[in-house]
Amino acid sequence: MSNDQPPPPDPTPPGQHQPNWGNAYPQQPPPPGQGPPQYGAIQPKHPQATTAMILGIVGLVLCSALAPFAWVIGAKAVKAIDANPAAYGGRTEANAGKIMGIIGTCLLALALLAVIVLIIVAVSVPEAFDEDSSEFFIGSLFG
């Protein structure tokens, strides 16, 4: 085999350059006294974010009376974080506490409503809760 073949033609037309698939603009050095930007820097959590989440969990699991406090504290923390997102993190915890506070407050309201209905029924149908009565509660209401 001989090398008598001419080289392949240049694929770019005359006067044009090959495209630069890398960075088209050279990197500028940072200003003096400043390092490269810190991407993904951890922001401090809002002071009330964890409090709202813990109150929300305790309000759902143990003591429903704490749920409204979780709702209020969580709502305030979310509002403060949204007002200045560069200063505070922890929006997820604050929002979780707020949502758990809303759920716990609804459950508390339903429990209070059930107690009120039970008291009204106890006052209006006194024989329903007598120890001597052999009828069930529902039977005493209808007959």
Salt bridges, closest charged atoms under 4 A:
ASP82 OD1 - ARG91 NE 2.70
GLU93 OE2 - LYS45 NZ 3.02
